[in-house]
Amino acid sequence: MTPRDTDLTQAGLAPSGRGRVLLLACGALAHEIIALRRMNGWDHLDLQCLPAIWHNHPERIVPAVQDIVAARHGDYDRIFVVYADCGTGGQLQAACDSLGVRMIAGPHCYSFFEGNTRFAEHADEITAFYLTDFLTRQFDAFVWKPLGLDRHPALLDMYFGNYETLVYLAQTDDADLTARGAKIAARMGLTFERRFTGYGDLAKALAQA
């Protein structure tokens, strides 16, 4: 799978001259970024996404970011990388530093959605499995099927036997997504907890971008 743009024309994000910022983001954040752009009138921000499934292959993220920054830096005044570390072991931050571009702070989206400071206060939650709005919508495609649980349900205990709680970090107050999250927790045999985070540090990072 190769990097792909979101549908920029349909989303109203097509580049139009100077004074613009390119957001190079994980596809799992596209919905939230577009919502924040519309809510705040950030018309100077354009969006290009890498495939969300690359969270299962973090080794692909850094080379793709490097290639796109090299190809598009002349088209924009700034490029902002809307990824946290996301399993790259510090390599993404090192690449951004060498390229002279900024990225969002934090280890992963669970942290910056809740707020990195607040998430760090839950560092002892080693038995918690986290969902966001995106993962609640796409749980089967991004978790259940890639782990083979649709074909081998007996593997559930091997993967998640040490977990106790499913924590749904909700970006939106959506009753349907909350119900989906509760059903996922029941399917996994976990206690369900919902925390409304809103957009957390993502909103702050984009405002600064």
HUGI-V436366 format. One line per field, one symbol per residue. ss: DSSP state (H for helix, E for strand, L for the rest). psi: psi as a letter, one per 20 degrees, with the letter a starting at -180 (. if undefined). A space follows every 50 residues. Layout:
ss: ???
psi: ???
//
This chain:
ss: LLLLLLLHHHHLLLLLLLLLEEEEEEHHHHHHHHHHHHHHLLLLEEEEEE LHHHHHLLHHHHHHHHHHHHHHHHHLLEEEEELLLLLLLLHHHHHHHHHL LEELLLLLHHHHHHLHHHHHLLLLLLLEEEELHHHHHLHHHHHHLLLLLL LLHHHHHHHHLLLLEEEEEELLLLHHHHHHHHHHHHHHLLEEEEEELLLH HHHHHHHHL
psi: pqqqqrnhghikkpqmarkqppoorphijgghghghgghikmiipqppqq phiihimiiigghgggggghhjhiiqhqppomqbgljjkihgggggghik qqrqqrhrhhghghphgghhikijlijppqqrgghghkgghifgghijih hmiiighggjhiqhqoooophqnohghgggghhggghikqpppppohbic igggghhh.
//
